[in-house]
Amino acid sequence: MMTAEYRFICGSCKYECISGIGTEKGPHYSMAAMVCEACHEVGSYALPNPGSIVGPSVDSTICKKCLTSQYLRLWDGITCPICKKKMRALGSNIKAVRQFRDW
């Protein structure tokens, strides 16, 4: 499953991160933008779908910085995890395939 990811920046505290927005549902698991309330790290994480036989790996729902899943919460895609002010996405999807243009 390929999710769109964007570069976010907070105009107030200059915090930067790369993440998706919201939740993208797949047949076996969903990719969700989550924030760790312990280390304030934002990222995309795989969550198992209810009733699915196949699920994501165990370490896919663990914060990559503090290595715990206890403080992961869904991220709204707007609120800065550090200063709680509004962030904004810069540019377009960073995973998008850009076609070659003839100059």
Secondary structure, 3 states (H helix, E strand, C coil): CCCCCEEEEECCCCCEEEECCCEEECCCEEEEEEEECCCCCEEEEEEECCCCCCCCCHHHHCCCCCCCCCCEEECCCCECCCCCCEEEEECCCCCCCCCCCCC
